[in-house]
Amino acid sequence: MVTKISVSLKATPAYGALAVAHALAAHKPALDVQTVFSATQDKDAVLATNGTEIAGSIAVSRALAAQFPAAGLYGKSAADASQIDYWTDFSLDNIPPAGDFKRLSATFDKLNNHLTLKTFIVGYSVSLADYAVWGALKSNAIFNKQLKGGKYDGEHLIRWYNYVGALEPVKTALQALERAKDAAKDRRDQGSFDIDLPGASDGNVVTRFPPEPSGYLHIGHSKAVILNDQIARAYNGKLIMRFDDTNPSKEKAEYEQSIIEDVALLGVKADVITHTSDHFDTIFKYAETLIKMHKAYVDDTDQETMRAERFDGIESKNRNLSVDENLRRFEEMKKGTEFGLTACLRAKIDMSDKNKAMRDPVIYRCNLTPHHYTGTKYKAYPTYDFACPIVDSLEGVTHALRTIEYRDRNAQYAWFLKTLNLRWVHVWDYSRLNFVYTLLSKRKLAWFVDEGRVTGWDDPRFPTVRGIRRRGMTIEALRTYIISQGASQRDIMLEWDKLWATNKKVIDPIAPRHTALVKENLVKVKVVGETFGAYTKAMPKHKKNPDVGMKTTTFSTDLLIEYDDAKDLELREEITLMDWGNVIVKSISFGESGRVETIDVTLNLEGDFKKTKKKITWLSGAATKAVDQTPVPLTLLDYDYLITKKKMEEEDNLADYLTDVTEFKVDAVGDANLRLYQVGDILQLERKGYYIVDRAYDRAKPTEPVHLIFIPDGKVASLASKANEARPLLLPCCCPAAANVQHVSTMYKLDSVYGNQEPIDPTKVTSMYKLDTVYGKQDVVFTSGPVAPAAAPSAAKSAPAAAAAPAAAPATAAVSADAAAAGDKKKEKKVKGGAPAPAAAQEASIISKLDMVVGKIVSVRKHPDADTLYVEHIDVGEEQPREVVSGLVKFMSEADMLGKTILVLKNLKPVAMRGIKSHAMVLCASDADHTKVEFLVPPAGSVPGDRVYFEGHEGTPEAVLNPKKKVWETVQPMFTTREDLVAVWDGVPFRTAKGLVKAASLAKATIK
C-alpha cells in the first residue's frame, strides 16, 4: 500500500518532511512513499495512515522514519535513536520560522559547536535529525538572511548545512517543490478539484449529499450537491442523496419533494436516495452500545444549566450513573414518558477538552411530533452529529465532504467511528458559498416568508435555487460558476457580479432582442413628408445569431418614443431609430407643464448610423384593428437586496438592517411579439437589459400586463444596493421651457434634490429668470433662439419668487427648425451672483444625542456560549440594573471588574450577542495595539446615573439612537484621552456635575 504525504504550498514549506519522504522513495529497495502538493491545505504536511491523520513536518517525519525502519533514519542503536529524538525535538522547540534574534543566535552557536569535526548530527550516516534540523533552518528567515549576507560565521554549521542541502534526496525534494509552485502559480486556489482525497481510487469513491428536508434548496446547498457529484464522477464513483430527517418539528414532505426537483434541475442525478430514518433502529442499538460501554448517559439537567456546565467544563450530576439506570432511563425516552421528555442522551467523551464539541454532546432527544416519513413509531430521535458518522459508514460513504463550519465537530465525528468500531470515513472540509447582502439561514429566510416581506420561497429576492431561477439565473451558469469555485477551503464573502456575469455569457448569444418603452409621458413622433400606411416586416430576433428566429416589426408614420429620449433631442439633430434608419428632428412641441409632447421628424434612411450620437428605441403608435400588431402592456420589475448590510454578524439584529423597499415596478409597453413568450423565457429589451418572463400574455385578459423581471448582467450598476439611492434627472438644455424639474427613473420616482420650483411658461420666456437654487438666490439667464422681449431687470429683481412665472400661457408652444434657424447660432447660460441664502438655524450638536452616564458593576459572569464575552449587571441609577455584554475577558478578570464605577452609553439599541441581549455599552480606553484596555474613571463622589455632558454642546439625549443615522459611528472616532488622561471628544472634555472623566493610565488612547 502506497504511503502518501500531502505538502502544503500555502503554509511555510515542510522542508524536513519533504526531504524524508524523498529519501525513503530513493531507498534501495524502493519504499512505497508518494508526495503530493496542495494549494489549499492549511497544515504544512499531512500523513493519513490507518484512519489517523498526522499533521506537522516533524510529526510526519517521525512517523515516516518509524514506519520504514529499513531506511535507517533512526540510527543503528537505541542510543542513536535517543540522540536523534533529542535533536529532532531541539529543532522543533528552538528553530521556529521566525523568532528572537538573540535566542536564535544561541541556538545556531550550539549547533555549530556540536558539529565540530562531525559530518552528521548523530552517528556516521544521515538520519532523521539531519533532515529535521536542516528543514527547520531552511524555513528560518533569520538564518537564511545571515547566511546570504555573509554575516554568520559558524563554519561548522554552514559546512554541514550546505552538505545536507546537496544530498540527492534533498535536491530532488526542492526541485519537486519548485515545480509544484510553478504549476500552481497561475492556478487560483478556488476552482481546483484536485484535493488529494486520502484513499481515493478509481471506482471506489462514494460521496453523499445530506440535506435536511426543512426548507427549500438554496445556493449554498447547490455548491454542496454539485461538489459531491463532481468528486464522485471524477473517480467513477457513486453519489448518495440522503435526507437527514432527524427533527420532525421542522421537516415536511413538501420540502423533500422540492429538494428532489431542484437537485434534478441542477443536472445532478443521485445514484441512491436514502433517509437517515431508514436506519433509526440500528442507530438506537448503537446508542445502547455506548451506554453499555459506559460511553453515554441519560441526563435530565435543564438546558440552561447544561449549557453553563459545558461552557465551564463541569461534569453533570448524572455523568456516572450505572449502566442499568441509564438503560432504564433511555427506555423511558424511547417511550416518550413524562420523565423521558425531560431528558436527553449524552455521549461521555471529555468535559475538559478545549474543543467544546467534545464536552459530552447530546446525541438523542425526545420529540412527540409525528414524523413525515415514519409517523408516530419513534418518540426519540438521534442528533445529526450522532447519526451522520454512523449512517455514512453503514451506507458505504468513503469521503464525507463538509463545510468548514463543521470543522470543530470533525473530532466528534471521528470519536463515534472509533468508539463504535465502524468502517472509517475520510472527512474533507470546503468553504461555504457566502454572498454579500445575502442570508442563507433557513430560519431567517422563513421569517421573511412568514412576515409577508416576500411572496414565497421562490421569490426573486431569495437565494433559493427556485428564487434565483425565477430571477433569470440559468442552471448552466450556476453549475459553471460553482465548478469554477472548486473545493477551496478559504472562507470568503463573494460578490454576485461574477455569477451574474457568467449567466450573461450563457444568455446573451441566444436571448431574442425586443423593444419596450416606459409608459409614463410617452412622446408621439410624426414622420412628416411620407404618405405610406402602417406595414409589417420580418426582422431577425438576434442580429448575430439567425438561429434565434424572426420577429414581426410594425412600421408607420406615427411612432412612440420614451420621454427620457425625447427631452434630450435638439432641432435639426440627426438621430437613429434602431432597426429602421436615420431621421432628422424638424420640430418639438411642449405642453403647458413644459414637457415635450410631440416631435416631427423626416426620414433620412441614407444617413450613416455610425455618425449619430443617439440611437433610440421606438414603437409604432398607429391605430390598427390587428390586435397582434399593437404594443403589449408590460410591467417591468426590479429588486433590491433584502438587507442593507453586506455581511451580517452573529450579534446583529436583523430588524436593524432590513431594506425598506425591495421591489420596484414600472409600467411599459412592448412590441407585439412579446405576446408569444411563455413563463421562464429569457429575452433582451434593447437598451434596458435582460429580462425573464414571470407572467405571460393571456389572450383571455388582453389588458393585463406581461410581467418581466430584470436579470442582473454582472455590471456594478445592475447589482448595486438601491437603498437610499437618488438619481436626479438634469434640466434638459434643448427645451426652452423646462424649469419644472422632473425625476423620471426607469424604476421609481425620486424627489428633486433642488426642491419644488415654479413652472415657466414657454411662450413668455424672458432673458432673466429668478430661480431658487441650492447655491442661494441667483439670477439665471437662458437664451436659446428667438425669445419674447426681455422684462426689465429691475422688475425681475423686485418680483417675489412666486411671481417669477407668467400668469397665463396657451396650451402648447412649438419651436420649429425653420423658425429657430436665425437665432440658433449660439446657446448661452449666464449666472449673476445673488445674495447668499440665509443660514439655517443651527441644529443641536450630534454629541448631545448620546446618553452617557456613570454606572456601577454589581455582578459579572462569563457568557455561557462565548469564551471572549462577559455578562454584567450594571447599576445606572434606574429601578433595575441593566444587563450588558462586553468583550473584556482577555483584558480583565471578574474580580477586576466587580464593584467598579465606570462610564456607560445607555441609549444604543439593544442587540443580542450570542443569545443574550446587551442593553448598554461600557466605555473603555485602549492603547493603539489594543493590548491594554481599562475603564474610564468618573470623578470622585460619582454615583450611578450621573450624566456626562460636553460643555457648549448640551442638549437632550435621544431615547434610543437610530442605528441607520450612525450617530455613535460618527462621534466615536473623535473620542480620545489627552496627555493629562482627561477623556475628550473633539477636544471637549467629558464632564459630570462632579468634575472631569479620566483614564486610569492610558494617555492618547482611543475610547470605544
N, C-alpha and C positions, 0 to 999 in steps of 0.2 A: 504494500500500500504506500502511495506517494505521500510524503510529509510536505505540506505546503505552508510557507510563511508569507504573510502579506506585509509589505513595507509601504509606509505612507509617503506620498510625495508632498503632502500638505504640512505635516509636522516636521520637526528637526530630524534629519535623516538618521535612521538607526544603523549607523556605520558598523558597529560591533556585530549585531545580529546578522547583518548582510554579509560581512566577512566570514563569519562562522558558517552560514548557510552555503556559501560558495566553496569554502574549504571542505565541507562534507561532500558536496556534489563532485568535487575534483578528486576525492579519495579513491584509492585503488584497493580492493574492488569498489565500484561505484555504489554510493549510498543514495537511496531514493529521496532526495530533498529538492524541492522546487521553490523558486522565489517568484512572487508576483508583486506588482506595484499598484497602488490605489491612489487616485487623486482626491478621493472623498473621505478616506479613513482618518479619524482624529488621532488614534493612538499610533505611535511611531512604528511599532511592529506587533503583529498578532500571529499567534500559532494556535490553531484549533486542533485538538487531539483528544480522542476518546470522550467526546461530548463536553470537553472543558476548553475554555478559551484562556490562553496565556497571553498577557499583553506587556509590552515594555521591552526595550532592547536587551537589557541584562537578563530579565526573566526568560525571554525567548532563547537567548544564547545558552543559558544554563540548561534549559530543557532539551535543547538540541544536542548539547555535549553529553548529557546523561542518556539520551535516547540511543545514541550511536557511540558506545564505548570503544568500538574498534578503531575509531579515528584518533584516540589517544589524547583528546583535548583536556582531559582531567589528569594528565600525567601518568606516571608508571607505578605510583605507590600511594598509600594512604597519606603519607606526609606531603607528597606533591599535591594531592587533591585539597588538603587543608590549606596549603600556601596559595593555591590557585583561587580558592574561595575567598581567602583574605584579600588578595589584590583585586579580585572582581568586586567585592564589597567596597573596597577602597575607591575604585573608580566611580562607583555609584554615589558614594557619600561625599566625595571630595572634589569631583570634577564635573560640575554642572555646566550646561551650555553657556551660561553667563554667571558671573559672581563677583565677589570682593577680590580686588587685585592682590592685596596683601596675603589673604588666606590662600589664594591660588599660587602665589609665588612660593609659599612654604611647601605646598603640595608638589610643585614642579621640582623644587630642590630635593625633596625626599626621594622622588623617583630618580632623579639624576644620581644621587649618592648610591641608591640601591643598584643601579645599572652599571656602576663602575666595574669594568672587567667582565660584564655579563652580556651575552648575546640575546638571551630571553629572560623574561621576568622570573620564571620558575623553571629549573632544570635545564636540559640541553636540547630542547625542541620547542617549537611554537605550541602554545597552549591557549585555553580559553582566556586566561589572564591577559595574554598579549593582545588578543583581539578586543577584549573588553576595555582595557586601558587605552589602546590605540584609538578605538572608536569614540571614547569619551573625549580624548584630546582633539580628535578631528572635528568634533562638534563644538569645541570650546572656542569662542570668539577671541578671548584674550590671548590664549596660547598661540593661535594662528596669526594674530596681529603681531605679537612679539617675534614669532619665528620669521614672518615675512619681512619685517622691518629690520631684522638682524639685531634686535635688542636683547634676545635671550641667549645667554652664553653657557647653558648647561650642555656641554659637549656630549656627554654620555646619553642623555635623554634624546638629544637631537639625532645622534647616530642611530640609536635604537628605533626611534620614530620613523626615520627615513627607510630603515631596513625593512620594518614590518610593512610599510606602505608600498614597498617594491615587491613583496611576495606575490606570486601569481594569483592566488585566490582573492587577495585584496584588490589587485589591479582589475581583475575581471568583474569584481563586485562594483567597483567605482564606475567602470565602463557601462555596466548594465544600468546603474542608477542614472547616468547621464543620458543614455538612450531613452529611458523611460521619461525623464524630464522633457527631453526634446519632443517626444511623441505627444506629451500632454500639453505642451506649451500653447498650441493653437486649438486645443480642445477644451471647451468650457466644462467646468465641473457639472453643471446641470446639463442634461442632455445625454449623459452616458448611462448605458445599462450594463456596462462592464463592471460588475460589482463584486466579482470574485466570490460567488456564493460558496461557502465551505461544503465540501462533499457533493457538489452538483456534478452530474454527468448526464450525457445524452440519454433521454428516455426514462430518467429516474428522478425527475423533479416534479413535486406536487405542491402547488400553492393553493391558497384559499382566500376568498373574499367574504368576510363575515358581517354583513350589515344587520343592524337591529331594526326590525320592522316597526319603528315608532315614528316614522316621518318619511318624507319624500327624499329621493336621492339628490344630493347637491353636488356642486362642482368639486368639492373636496373628495367625496366618495368616488367621483368619476376617475380621479387620479388613482385611487386605490384599486378599482376594478381593472382599469387599463394596465396599470403597472403589473399586477398579478397575472393578468392574461399574457402580457408581453414576455414576462420571465418564463412562464410555463411553455409558451410556444417556442421561445428561443432554444429551449432544451428538449423540444418534442415531448413535453410532459403533460400534466393534467391540471385543470383548474376546477376547484370545488367552490360552489357558491353555497354558503351555509348561513341560514338565518339564525342569528343569536337571539332566540325568543325566550329569554330567561326572566323577563319582567312583564307579566301580563297586565300591569296597570297602565303601561304606555303603548302596548302593541295592538295592532289591528290587522285583519286580513286584507283590508283595503290598501294599507301601506305595503304589505308584502307583494301584492299583485302589481302595484305601481313600480316597485323596485325591479321586479322581473321584466316589466315592459321597458323601463328606462335602460336597464343593462343591455337588452336586445337592441334598443335604439343606438347605444354606444358601439354597436358592432361586436359585442362580446357574447360568446356562447359558452356557457359553463358546461363542462363535461358531466358534472353531477350537481344536483340541487339537494341539499340536506337541511335538517333543522337540529339545533342543539337539543331540542326536546325529544328527538329520536333516541337520545342516549340518557334520558333522565334516570332510568332505573339503574344503569351502570354507574352513573355519577353518584347516586345515593350509596351504592356499595363502596365506592372509593372513599366517600365521606366517612362511612362506618369503619373502613380500614384505618383511616387516620386516627379515629377515636381509639381503636383497639391498640394502635401503636403509640398511644399517649402523645399524639401529634395534633390533636384537635380537642376542643372542649366547648360545651354549650354555656353561653354567658347571658345572663338576664340583667346585666348592668344597663342602666339607662343610657341613652345615646350621648347626652352631653357629658356625663362622667366618663364614658368610654373614650370620647374624643380627647378629653383632657388627659386621661391616663396614657393614651397612646402618644400624645404630644410629649409628655414628661417622662415616658418610659417606665410607667408604674404598672406592675402586674395586676391583673384583675383578681378579685377575691375568689373567682370561680376557676382560676387557671389550673389548679391542682386537684380538681375533683376526680373521683375514681372513675375508671372505665365504665363500670356498671351504671353509675349515676349519670354519666354523660350519655350513655346509650338510652337510658330511660328518658332523659330529657329530650334527646333527639327524636325519640319516638313520638313524644308529645308535639314537637314541631311538625313532624310529618302529618300528624292528625289535625293540626291547626287548633289545638285546645287553647283554653284561656291562658295557661302558662306559656304554651308554645308561641303564642302571638307576641309575648313579651321578650322572647329570647332569640338568639342567633347562634350559629355555629362559627367558631373562630379557629383558624389554623394556629398551632402552637409553634411559633418559629423562634423569634428572639426580640424581646421587648427592649433590649439595649442597643439594637442595631442602629447605626447612624441613618440608614435608609429607612424612613418611617413606613414604607410599603411592607417592610419585613416585620413590623411590630404587630404580630398576631392579627392579620387581616380577617374580616368577616368573609366566610365562604358559603354560608347558607342563611336565608331569612324567610320568614313566613309571608304569604300573600294569599288572601282568600278570593281575590278577583279571578273569575273564570278565565282560563287561558284560551286564546282564539284558536288553538290547534288541539289541545288536549282536554279542554273543558275543565271540569272540577276534579279530575283524577288526582292532582297534586295540590298540596297546601303549602309546601315549602319549595323554594327554588334556589339553585346554585347561583352564585355571582358569576359575572363574565370572567373575572380573573381566575376563578377556580375551574370553571367549565372549559375554558378555552384551551389550556395545555392538554387536558385530558382528551377532549374531542379531536384536537389536532393530531395527537398521537394515534388515537383509535382509527381515524379516517385515513391515515397514511400520509398526512402532510409532512413534507420534508423540510420546507422553508416557510416560516411564518414571517411575512413582511408586515411590519407595524410602523405607525407614525411615531416620531420621536417623543411625543407626549407620554408614551408608554415606557420610555427608557428606564425610569426608576422602578418599574414593575417587572422588568426582564429578570431580575434576580428571583423574584417571587415565582415567575413562570418556570424558571429552571428548578427551583426548590420542589415544586409539585412533581415535575417529571422525575427527579432523582429520588425523592422520598417514596413515591408510589411505584418506582422501578418501571417506568413507562419508556417506550421507544423514544429516542432523542429526536427533538425537532430544533433545527437551527433558526435563530431569530435574526432578522435584518431590519434595522431602523431606516426610515426615509422621512424626508421633511413633508410637512403638511403643505397643502396648496392654500396659501393665505393671500387675500386680495385687499387692497385699500378700500375704505368706506364700505366694508362688507362683513356681515355677520354670518357665521356658519353654524352657530349653536342652534340645534333643533328647538330647544326650549324658547330661545329668543325669537326665532322665526315664527313659532307657533303663537307667540304673543302678538305679533303683527297681524296674523290671521284672525285671532280671537278678538282683537280690538277693532277690526274692520279697517285697518290702515292699508291693507292690500285686498285684492279680490279673491285670493286663494293661494294655494301652494304653487300654482303655475303662473302667478303674477309676473309680468315682465321685469319688475324691480327685484325679484327674488333670485338668489344664486342657485336655486334648484335646477336640475337638468331640464325640467319642463319650463321653468321660468326663462332661462337663457335661450332655450329653443324658441319660445314664443317671442323673445326679443329679436330673433333673427340669427342666432348662432347656429352654424351648421355642424353636424356631427363630425364631418371630415375635418373641419378646422379645429374642433375641440380635441379630437384624437391627436392630430398633428401637433398641437400645442403641448398637450400633456406628455406625449412621447419626447418632445424636444426638451422637456424639463428633466426627464430621466429619473434616476433613483437617487438623486442628491440627498445628502444628509444635512445640508445647510438650510436652516430655517429662516426664510426671508419673507418680507412683505412685498408682494408683487403688484405692479400697476396693471390695469386692464388693457393698456394700449397694445401690447404685443399680441394678446389673444384676439382682440378685435381686428388688428391689422392682418393677422393670419386668416381670419374669417373673410376679410375683404379680398384677399388673394384668391379665395375659393369662389366667391360670388361674382366678382367683377367680370370675369370672362363670359359669364352665362346669364347675367341679370339683364332682362329686356329694359330698354330705355323708354320712358314715358314723360308726359308733361302734366304738371299741376300748378295751379295759381292760388295764392291766398285770396280768399273770397272778399274779405273786407276792403272796401274802397277800390274795387276793380275799375280800371280805366278803359274806356272804349276808344278804339283806334279805327279810323276810317281810311281805307286805301282809296285815295281820290285819283280821278283820271282813268279809272278802269271800269269796264262795264260787265265783266264776267259774273256769273252766278256762282253759288256755292257748288263745289265739286270735291270728290274724294280721290285719294291717290294711295297706292300701296307703297309703304316705306319700310326699310329694314328696322327691326326692333333693336339691333345691335350692329353698328356700322363695321365693327371689326370681327364680328362672328355671325356670318349669314345663317348658320345652323340654328340660331335662336328663333328665326322666323320673321314674318312680316306683320305690320300693323297698318291700320287704315287711318290716314290723316285727312281731315277736312280743311279745305282752303276756301276763303271767301274774302270779300272786301270789308266785312265787319269783324273786327278782331277784339280780343280782350288781352290786356297785359296787367301785371301787378303794379300797384301804386308805388312800391319801392323802386321799380324800374322807371315808371313814368316821371316821378318827381325830379329825376336827375337828367332828363333829356333837355337838349338845347335846340333852339331854332336852327334850321339848315344843317343839323348834325346828321351824319350818315351812320346808321346802325345796322346790325344784322339780326333778322328774325330767324332763329335757329330752325334748320331743316326747310327753309324756304329761300332766303336770299336777303340782299341789302335793300333798305328803304331810306328815304330822306325825310326828316321831320319838316313839315310845311307850316303847321300852326299848332298852338297849345291853348286850350280854353280852361279857365279856372272858375270854380264855383264861388259862392259868397263867403264860404269859410276859408278861401284861399287855397283850396286843394285843386290839383289837376283833375279835370273831369273828362275831357275828350282831347284827342290828338288826331291831326290829319297828317298822313304820310303819302309819299309817292314811291312806287316801285322803282328800284334800280338794280334789277337782277343781274346786270352785267358787272356790278361793282365787286371789288375784291374784299371778301370777308376777312382776309388776313390783315387788312389795314384798318378795320374798325375796332374801336376800343370796347364797344358794348355789344354783347351777344345776348339777346333777350328771348325768353320763352313766351309763347303766346298760344291762344286757343281761338278757334272760330266762334264768333258770337252771333252768327247768322241764324235767324229763325228758320226752323225746318220741321216738317211733320215726321221725319225719320228719327224716332227717339234714340235709336242706336248710334246716331251721329252727333248727338248733343253731349255737352260735357256732363260728367257724372259727379254727384255730390260726394265730397270726401271729408273725413275727419283725420287730421294728421296728429299723431300722438308722440310725445317725447317724455322721457322720465329722468328724474334725478335720483341720486343715491338716497337711501332711506335714513342714513345717519350723516352727520356733518363732520365727524372726526375720522381721520384716516385709519387710525388703529385704536381700537377700544382696549383700555387696560382693565384688569380684573376688578379694580375698585371703582371704575367709572359707573355712574348711574345712567342707564340707557335713556331715561326721560330727559336728561340734560342735553342730549345730542341728537334729538330727532329733527329731521328736516321738515319744516312747516309744510311746504308744498312740494310734492314729488311727481305729480302728473300734470302735463301741460297739453292742452288741446287747441287746435286752430282749425276753423272751417276753411275748406278749399274746394276747388272744382278741378277735375282731371279730365284728360282726354277720354273719348268714348270707349277706347279699348280696355280701360280698367274694369269695365263690366264683366270681362271674360275671366278674370282671375279668381282662384279659389283660396280658401284659408291656408296659410302656410307658404304661399307662393312669394318669392322674393323678386323685387324689381328695383330699378333706379329711377327716381324722379329727377329729371335734368336740373342741375344747379341747386338741388336740395339734398341729395344723398340717397342712400339705400333704405328701402322700406320692406316690411313684411306684411302681408295681408292678414289682418286679425279678424275682420268681419267682411265677408264677400258681398257683392251686389245681389240683392234679392229682387227678382222681377215682380214678385207679388207686392213688394213695398218699394217702388222706384224712388220715393223721396227720402228714404233712409240712407244715410251716407255710408260709403265703404270706409272701414277703419284701417288705416295704415300706420304701423309702428316704426319709428325711426330706428335704424340699425347703426350703432357707432362704427366708424371706419378706422379707429385706431389713432386718429389725429387728436391732439390735445383739446381742440375746441369741442369735439364731439363727446369728450369724456370728462371735461371739467365740471366740478360741482356747481350747480346753478343756484345754490343757496346764497342769498344776499347779492345776486348778480344784478348789475344795472347796465343797460346798453342803450344810451340815448341816440336818437336819430338826429343828425345835424341839419341845420337850416339849409334847404336847397337853394343854391345860388342862381339857378336858371329861371326861377319863378319870381316875377315881380310882386308877388303877394304871398308871403309865407311866414309872417311874423307869429302866427298861431302855431307854435311848435308842437308837433305830434310825435309820439313814440310808437312807431309801428314795428313790432317784432314778429318774427316768423313763428313764435310760440306763445308769447304773452305780452301784455301791455305793462309799461312801467311809467311812473310819474316823471315828468320833466325835471331834470336837475336845475333848470332855470326858473322854476316856479310857474305860476299862471301868468299869461301875457295876453294883452288885448289883441283881437284880430284887427288886421289892417285892410281897409277897402282897396282892392287892386285898381279901381278906377280913379282913386283920388290920392295917388302916390305923390308925395312931395319930396323935395330933396333933403328934408330934415325930419327925421323921426326921433322921438324920445322913447328909448326902451330901457326898462329896468334890467340890469344885468348883474351877474354875480360879482362884477368888479365895482359896483356902485353905480350911481346915476351918470350916464354918458349920453351924448348926442351922437347917433349913428346915422351916417349918410349913405343911402343906396342910390346909385344911378345905373340904369340898365335900359338903353334905348330911349324912345320918346316917353316923357313923363308929363304929368299935369304941371301947371305953373307952380312954382315954389311958394310955399307960405312964408310970410315974413319971419325972419329968425326970431325977432323979439316976441312975436305971438307964440311961436312954437315953444320958446323957453318959458314963457309965463303960463302956458296952459297946464292945468293939472294933468297928472299921468293918465287918469281915466278918460280924459277928453282928447287924448292924442289921436284917436281913431276918428275918421269921419262919421257923421251921424247916419248917413244913408248911403246905399250903394245899389246898383242894379243887380239882378240875379246872377249874371255871369259877365266875365270880361275876357276878351280874347286878344292875343298878340300873334300876328301873322309874321311870317318871314319877310314878306314884301314890305309891310309897314315898319318893321324894325330895322330894315337894311340901312337907312340913313343914320340911325343913331346907335348902331350896334358895334362901332369900331373898338370901343373900349369899355370895360366894366370897372367901376370904381367903388371902393368902400372906404369912407373916411370916418375916423372916430375922434371926437373932440373931448378932451378931459372935462368931466363934470365934478361937482363937489362930491367928496367921498361919502359913502353911506354911513349913517351914524352907527357907532359900535353897539353891538348887542349887550344887554345887561350881563355882567359877569356872573356865571353860574357858580354854585358852591364848589369849593375845591374838592378834587376827587378823593383826597386823603380823608376828608371828613366822613366819607361813606363807610369807612371801616369802623367796626365796633370792637375796640381793643380794651381789655380790662385786666385787672390784677386777679390772679387765681391761686388756689392752694391745692396741691395734690393730696387727697385724703386716702386714696388707695391705688395700688398699682399691681398688675399681674401680667404674665406672659400671655400673648394671644394664643388660643388653643390650636389654631390652624396656620400660624405663620411664625417662623423662627425669629424673624427680624423685627417683630412688632410687639409693643406693649399696649395694654388696655388700662387707662387710668380713669379714675373718678375725680373730677376737679371742681372744687367749690368756687363759683364765680359770683357769689353774692345773690344767688337765686334760691328758690324754695328747695330745689333738689340739686345735688352735684351733677355735672354733665359728664357723660361717658365719651372719652376721647381716645382715639387710636393713634399712636405715634411710632415712627421708625427709629427709636433711640436705643435699641437693645445693644448694639455694638459700641455705644458711647458711654452708657451709664448703667449701673446696676439698679435693681429695685430699691435697695437701701439708699442709694444716692438720690433717688427721686422723691421718696415718700416724705411728705410734710413740707416740701419746698414751696416757697412763694414765687410765682412765675408770672409771665405775661401770656395772655390767651386772646386769640382772634376768634370771636364767637358768632359772627354773622355770616360765615360761609355756609353754603347749602350743605346739609348733612350728606355724607357719602359713605356707602358700605365698603369696608375694607376687609376682605376675606370673611364676609358674612356678618361682621359687626359694624354697626353704624357709628361713625365718628361725628360728634356734634360740635366740634370746635377744633382749633389748631393751636398747638403750643409753639411759641416763637422762641427761636434759639439763635445764638451767634455761632458762626462756623468759620474755621480758617480756610485758606484758599484751596488746600488739598482735600478738604472735608475729612480730615483725620481726627480733628478735635472739635467737639460740639459742646456748648454749655448754655444753660438757661440765661435769659436776660433777667437782671436783678431790679425789681421795683424799689423805690426809695424807702428808707426806714419808716416804720409805722404804717405801711400799706396794709390794707385789708381786702379780702375778696370782694370784687365788684367795683373797686376804684377805677374810674375811667381814664384812659390815656387820651391825650389830645396834643395838637400841634399848634403852637401859638401863631395867630394870624390866619389859621385855616380851620377855625372852629365851625361846627355845623352839626346837624342831626344825622346820626348813622342810619343807613338803610336797615330795615328789619332783617332781610336776608339778601345777600348780594346776588345779583343775576349773573349766572356763570357766563352767559353769552356776551355780557358787557366787559368782561375781562378786567374788572377793577383791580383785583389782587395782582393779577399778572402785570398790570401797568405800573403799580406803585412799588412792588417788591424789589425790582432791580435797583431802586434808589435807596433801599434800606442798608445802612452800614453802621459801623462804630468808629468814633474818632480816636485820635491818639490818647485822649483822656478817658477813653472807654465809654463815653456817652453815646447812646444809640440815637441815630438821626435818620430823618427822611429828607433827602434832597437838601441836607444841611440844617434842617429844622429839628431840634431835639424832641425826643419822646418825653412827655411830661405827665405827671398826675398832679393832683392838688397838693401832694406832699413833697414834690421835688422831681428830679431827673431820673430817668431809667438808664441803667448802665449794663455793660457786660461785666462778667466776673474778672476776666483776664485778657480777653482777645481784643486787641486794637486793630482797626482797619479790617474788621471781619464783615462778612456778609450776614444778613439776617434773613432767616427763612423759616 
